[in-house]
Amino acid sequence: EEIAVVQLVRKAQAQMLGEESAKPYPIPDPPKFRKISAATNIHWMGSPFAQHYRLERRKRNPSWMFWRKWADWQVIGDEISDGKLEFNPKTDTLFSDRNLAPGIYEYRTFAVNKSGISAASNAREFKQL
């Protein structure tokens, strides 16, 4: 419902300015990843104008693979929403990466809206024991 209300307000504002429709949203800024304390409780600071987020993960290769430190990025979550009313990062979870094998992982996220996809967030490492 919130999105419908925002769209209605934006259309009314555009019409008051003599325009037929509202201008498109700008491409969102990159989100900011927070420290990961558990794979089942992954958080990032959202981005204005983002409609949802895409989360990627990659695993660190064994040390003997010195020519390729990290595996390729993989999308592990798409269309993730932080739109819950009164979201509390102390009690609510944006994403839970369950059944993670032991190893060192790196995570990053992207903000997405109808205008496009942000640059990648800062990456955060996490060691699963």
ABEGO torsion letter per residue (X at the ends): XAAAAAAAAAAAAAAAAGBABBBBBBBBBBBBBBBBABAABBBBBBBBGBABBBBBBBBBBBAABAABABBBBBBABBGBBAABBGBBAAABBABBBBGBBBEBBBBBBBBBBAAEBBBBBBBBBBBBX
